Amino acid sequence: MFEGKSILTGVKPTGKPHVGNYLGAIKPAIELARQAGRFSLFIADYHAINAVKDTELLQKEIKEIACVYLAAGLQPDKDYFYRQADIPEIHEITTILYAFTPKGFMNKSHAYKACVEKNLAENKPADDGVNMGLFTYPTLMAADILAMDTDIVPVGKDQIQHVEIARDIAGAINAYFGKELLKLPQYYARENIAVIPGIDGRKMSKSYNNVIPLFEDEKTTKKAVYATVTDSKSIEEPKNPDDVIVYQIYKCVADSQKAEEMAEGLRNGKLGYGHIKGMLLNEILEKTKEEKEKYDYYMAHYDEVKGFLADGAAKARPYAQATLKRLKETIFG
Ligand code: TRP
């Protein structure tokens, strides 16, 4: 399905990923990469500065996200792995896109609309705390995508609209000039994307404060796993696995046979909550052991990572340059 296709995705460096991100987004992205003709993954650092202005924090988050993706199996020699800030043509392309983007597209964009709704609910002015970076961000995102002649953008549900905006802008430009200047991208949202529950049973998310951290030491991981919410049933009492959050998380980490064993043990009163928390902890530590070693290595050898990112930018930039050239030649003659 993806053979020969150009697949691209961007990640905002805003906080170290947790186990939910890892299983639900990062691992699946790497699997897609192996099927793609060309896989681009870039760190959306210009998107991040709309929210994060602290230089040290930004540097830390860029470093962490880069090391996480490398640990997860991104292949810097094969894939296109770069920082958005290293492809300046993206911004010239953005400016061109502005001229073909109805302002209404931005008014309707989820990220902006959510801010406005929150402000109004709190009796604040509609645009309180909204900067132009946030307001126009779907256009920058469109440039990220269109610059690289992207066929497919794998996304979570919240990003579908943005890919559609990119497609609409590209379509408008192509229609205006009567030729295919820009490739029309398609989004790809996996059907039954796994929602990994957090330790309180809601979706695992930093904003709910219910995450199991990724690539941390055993003690930190254990603390989170053992804080998973349970009721007070004794070991012997039969438990319905569907009501047990530890099991719900375990199911996402362990293979189906192991998951069935835990389910059986819960149903017939052989396993208590202490046991299954231990099983979950071990499974997480075991499943991420090799990757954690790689992560620690890259964190300690960041110069190597910076080298990969520079090489990635050198590989990616010619695509953005060619796209910009096509646009400028057509528009300005
Ligand atoms: N907006 C995306 C997010 O918030 C990140 C992103 C920026 C992106 N540019 C992109 C994703 C281009 C896919 C393609 O997660």
Residues whose N, C-alpha, C, O or C-beta is under 5 A from the ligand:
A	BS01	LIG	L8 T9 G10 V11 K12 A44 H47 M141 D144 V153
